[in-house]
Amino acid sequence: MADVCLLGTGGMLPLKDRFLTSLYVEYNGKAVLIDCGEGTQVAVAKHGLKMSKIELILFTHCHADHVMGLTGLLLSVGNCSRTAPLDIAAPISCIGVLEKLVSICGGLPYEVRLHGIPEDRPYEFTADMIDPMLTVRTLPLSHRVSCMGYSLILDKKPVFLPDKAKELDIPIEYWKRLHSGESVTLSDGRNVSPEVVTGEKKPPLKITYTTDTLPIDGIVGFAEGSDLFVCEGMYGLSEKKESMNEKRHMLMQDACNIAKKAGVKRLWLTHYSPAEKEPSLYADELEQIFPDTVISADGEKITL
């Protein structure tokens, strides 16, 4: 299972009742953080989560409302007695900015490892620091600067068949390794592959996060089949469409149309404009487009 919390839902600047957009995903006691606007460490504490669990931070792009909380977060993590390295991944063009933010932290008690992500093509990597079965996929978006969308894809182990293992007289100390996909050699010399004692593979868990972008066609395929799709919707007024296109953002209706085409299970809207005081006013209209739409509020949580 994965525990997901949308720490904030705001864009551009934080409000007294709305932190900036950031997503916290925890699996087996380790967490991924996507984006880190100012005050993110306060939002983590407010929603009952732990900074000490964060092993990987992903940045979509280097606009201030997505990165300016990094320094405070890193210092707060340091105060949690962390000594293990912390990994940060972002578009390659962001690395210089992030290096400067890290440098003003002074001497942190742990290493910060920065990883540049290619900006001209989709990319993927295994997030071993969280779990070897977690894959992070990226999609270049269309914003005023280089910007990435992220999909977190967590493969699930197939069902283990203990009765089959007993029938084959496989000692129990080998079961865990076989269930993890490892072949083993028994004391009697037999080689056993995991397929012999496992059943049908379960579909992976998928969480997709896209914000600060035009509603480009590529997002549909990228988000396809997501258990949770977190997408920006700066405004709910259709009259804002032209100005949003100029600024390379999307409306709530755009997000709902993408969710519908992508066949996602549920949509969480986020990254509301500070001028959009009551996003819930558009609930009826949005649910007509995509029924499983949540007009998220800060602290929105789900266990997948």
ABEGO torsion letter per residue (X at the ends): XBBBBBABABBGBBBAABBBBBBBBBBGGBBBBBEBBBGAAAAAAAAGBBAAABABBBBABABAAAAAAAAAAAAAAAAAGBABBBBBBBBAAAAAAAAAAAAAAEBBABBBBBBBBBAABBBBBBBAAABAABBBBBBBBBBABBBBBBBBBBBBBBBBBAAAAAAAGBBAAAAAAAAAGBBBBBAAGBBBBAAAABBBBBBBBBBBBBBGBBBBAAAAAAABGBABBBBBBABABAAAAAAAAAAGBBBAAAAAAAAAAAGBABBBBBGBBAABABAAAAAAAAAAABAABBBBBBGBBBBX
